[in-house]
């Protein structure tokens, strides 16, 4: 709506729709005699349980392993006697990035990918950093992501920008190999597009490694060589040389 309070109003409205839907299922499952829904308690409990991995942040809705959600989106439709969640005036557009061959869905600043785990015997979800500004439709736009090195802001601000970006990528990466590849892309982008000197980036990477050494454990050999080439040879804490990639 453009007003300062628009996000709060939208959040309250969506919370009420979601609470009303979940409360009706809860009453049908545990208080069937007083519930307005005429569905079996076992069905209501099954639908209620399927929403355990459904989350919303602002206007982004994410749902994992929930076959009922596509049929219960709108209040003017019912499925098995259960009305939907949101009014029809609210348009929900599904992500086009998820296919049967590539079940990966972007959500906020990371991508969720489903894998079949033979080790654990169930479905496993992995995270990789995601930035919609990397899409082709944004390539022609003059988007400024980071502060140029020639700007007049203090040097420690520029260093903290790099450190925070690396820490964010580490938190959004399920594997160390994914993090090392994303970190290498960041370093390359800062050097080529924002003229960050290699000595400055080496020193910043060394600081990050010193503070968050666990982010560099279990790197694949190519990741070790990649980060070692960016770090100074006289680093106080040298990188390990024999680790394997693990999730």
N, C-alpha and C positions, 0 to 999 in steps of 0.2 A: 504493500500500500504506500510505501515511501515515508511513513511517519516513524518517529523514533520508537514508539511503543508497538509497532507492527509485529515484530517477532514475538513479543510477550503475549499479545492477543492471539496470534496464530498458535502458539504453544499451548495456551490454556484451552483453546477450542479443540485442538487435536487430542490433548490429554483427556478432556471430558468424553470425547467420542470413544477413545480407547478404553477408558475406565468403565463406561457404560457397557461396552461389548464384553470385557473380561468379567465384569461383575455379574452379568446375565448368565454367562457360562458357569461361573462359580456357584451361583444359586441353583442352577439346573443340576449341577453335579452333586452338591452337598445339601441342598434344601429343595428337593424337587416338589414338595407339596405346596410351597409358597412361591415357586418360580413361575413367571409368566410364559416361559418357554416350555413347550410340550414335546421335549425330546428325551430319550433315555439318558439317565445319569451317566452311563458308561460312555455314550457318544460325546456328551458335553465335556467329560473329563479328558477324553482323547483329544478333542479339539483344543481344549485349554492347555494340555501338555505340549501340543505341537507348536505353540507360540513361545516356548521357553527360549528360543534363539532368535526372536524377532525384536529388533531394536529400532529406535528412531532418534535422530539428532536433528533438531530444527525441522527442515523439510525433506531430509534424506531418510528413507525407510529401508532398513536392511533386514532380510529374513533368510535364515539358513534352515534347510531341512524342514520346510513347512508346506506341505501340499495343499493345505486348506486356504492359505492366504489369497491366492488368485481368485477363488470363488467367494470370498467373504470381504471384498473390498468396499462395496457400496451398500447403503442401508435399504435401497429400493429393490434389492434382490435377496433371495434366501437360498441357502444350501442345506439340505436335510432338515429344514425347519428352523434354521438359525439365520437371523438377519445379519447383514454386513456391518462394517465399522464406520465408514466415512460417508458423508452426503455426496450425492452425485455431482454437485457443483464443484467439488474438489477433484481436479484431474490428476491422476497418478500415472506417470509415464515409466514403464519398466526400462531397465538398462538394456541397451542393445549389445553389450559386451559379452554377455553370457550365452554360450551355445553348448550343445551336447558334446561337441568335440573339444571345446575350450571353456570349461565351467569357471570362468574368472569374472568377478564382478567388482568394479571400483566403488569404494565407499569412503567418502571424505578424502583423506590423504593416503590411503593404502588400497591395495587390490587383494581381494580374498579369492583364493583358488582352492577348489576341492580336490582331494586325492584319496584314492583307495589304498589304505595301509594294510599290507600283508603282515606286518609285524604286530600291530595292535588289533587287527581284525575289525576295524570300523573306519568310518569316514574321518579324514583328517583335513583341517583347513590350514593353509599357510598364508602368510602376509608378505607382500612386497610393496615398497614405496610407490606412490602414484601421484602424479601431478597432471591435471587435465590440460595445463598449459603446454604439455608436450604433444598434444594432439595436432593433427595436420591443420585443423581449422584455425589454430592460434599461431601458426608459424609466421604468418605475414603481419601480425600485429606487433607494434613496438612495446613489448612487455618488459618491464624492468623488474627482475627478481631480487637482485642483490645490489648492495651499494658499490659503486665504482671505486676502485682503489685510489683514484686521484681526487676523490671527494675530500672535503675539509673536516669530516667528522673524525674524532680521535681514533688512533690506531687500535686501541683495545676494543672499541666498538666493532670494528671490522673483524678482529680476531674472534670476538664472541659470536658474531653472525655465523662464521664458519663452524665454530664449535657447536652451536645450537643446531645447525643444519645436520651435522654429523650425528649428534645425539638423537635427533628426530628420526633419521634414517635407521639408526641402530634399533630403535624401539619399534619401527615398522617393518623390520626384516625378521623373518622366522629362521633364516639360515645365515651363517656368517659369510658364505659365498655371495649371497644376494647383497649383503651390506657392503662388502668390499667392492663389488662392481658398481653399486650406486655411489659410493664414496669416490671412486675413480672418475666417474662421470662428473661429479660435483667439482672436483679439483680441475678437471680439464675445462669445464665451463667457466670457472672463476678465472683461470689463467688466460683463456683465449678471448672471452667476451668482456671480462671486467678488469683485465690487466693486473691480476694479482701475481706478484713475483713468485717464482718457484721457491726461493729461500723462505719467504714469508709462509707459504703453504706448507713447506716441510716442517718449519718450526711449529705451526699450528697443529699439524698432524701428530707431531711428537708429543705436544701437550695433551692432545685428546687421548692418545694411546697411554700416556702416563696416568691420566685421571680415570680412564675407562678401559683398563687393560682387558677386561673380560669380553669386550666387543671384538677383540682381535684373536681370541682363542679359536682353535679349530678351523683356521683358514685353510683353503686348499693351497697346493704349492704355487699355482699361478697367482693367487691372491697375495701370498707371502712375497713373491718377487715383485709384484706390482707396487705394494705399499713400501717395500724396502727401497725401491728406486726413488720414491718420493721423500723418504726420511733421510736425514743426514747420517753419514757413516759413523759419526761419533755420538749417536743417540745414547742417552743415559741408560735407557732400558731397551736393548735390542729386541727385535721381533723374534719369536720362536721359529724354528726352521723345520720341524717335523710334526705337523698336525694334519688331521684329515677332516673333511667337511662333515659335520653332523647337524641334524635339525635340532 
